[in-house]
Amino acid sequence: MPRIALGVCYRGSAYQGWQSQPGGRTVQDVLEKALRQFADQPVRTLCAGRTDTGVHALNQVVHFDIEIERELFSWVRGVNRYLPPDVAVQWSRVVSPDFHARNSARARRYAYLLLASPVRPAIESGQAGWVFRPLDEAAMREAAGLLIGEHDFSAFRAAECQAASPVKQLREIAIRRHGAYWRFEFEANAFLHHMVRNLMGCLLAVGTGSRPAAWVAEVLAARKREAAAPTFAPDGLYFLGPRYDQDLQIPERTAAFDWLPG
């Protein structure tokens, strides 16, 4: 039975996150419905990283096993025929039976797109976060540096997080500015529930001058959620996708990477 991997791009504003829910409108629900219509049989998918309500993805990787054979391009064009306009398969691959979208990943990447402006977003509403105060880039970079490494990230973990351990290796935080827009990129071996949004809350508390950069080290050491800033909005959060061993030849980019500012 062939195992197929797909790269899926979606705008999460209209969905209750990735994971299928009884009676809920989720990305997994609409993808599996489209796969069922195309393949004429039930298809159950497993993803690289579950996203929350309102969170977007540029290269969500899923896999599934299927009894039928189709040309690879058919899994893109054929499935997209049945998907809504805000969800689209970007690529397809036949992978080995031991490939697992989640367990085979070596790292995961997120980006947060932020508008820093006295005026709220309009065209980009739902697709960018917003702060109305100017940001201190140097202070945010200093704070970000204190978060890099393997730490207990309990202070940045949602109460409903189901991860077995709060210890994660945060490998990179990149901060870039493009006019009024800021792009924050995060890479780690794995992320806790709401971890990126909670990191953003703390970085912006520093960037707007509410807290000094050294404060994030105190938050990290406290290991208590109440020590950190409030969870920031999901609007500007994008799952960039996982990283796998290169010999698996899983694409790490889609066309949407060129659309995201910064």
C-alpha angles and dihedrals in degrees: 000000000000119000114218128198122201133190110220129193121196145165105229100200095102097042138081091230129281105295119088115252132188106265091353130126106234135156091246090054095054094041094051091046090054092047090050091051093048098042095036090227137076114280124193117199133202118203136209096233131004114230127207131236111301095011119128133213132210098184112010107172120213134173135199140169118239135182096214130074124227135168109267095243088055091066087060104040097030097050093042088059088070099039126095118252094261095058125058137166109233103186143353135211137181105233135187119274091250094055113112121186092218106026096044093054116110095192143356129221134206134181127201118204113204133185114211104195140124087240124064122243120272113165090030094043109143091015101070135038119233140220122173096203126081115259129231104223095189092053092049092050090051091050092046091054090059091058098053117107138038111322144149100261096190090129089061097045127105117238090241094051111134098195114132093226134023090212111107135160110238103198104179144007112187121188122195134168127214108181108294091349127088126197120202117189125195129190125184140151085253139340134230122232109287090356096134093045090050091048088051091052091055096043090052092048085059095041093053092048097249091120136019119248092249089062092079090063088055090050091050092050093047092063089201125117093220090062092066134070121273118281109273123233119282094223098097098037118115127181102221091190140248131299120231135182107289094237089068089065095216111162114247097194139048131189090266090071087073091052097055109090119243 
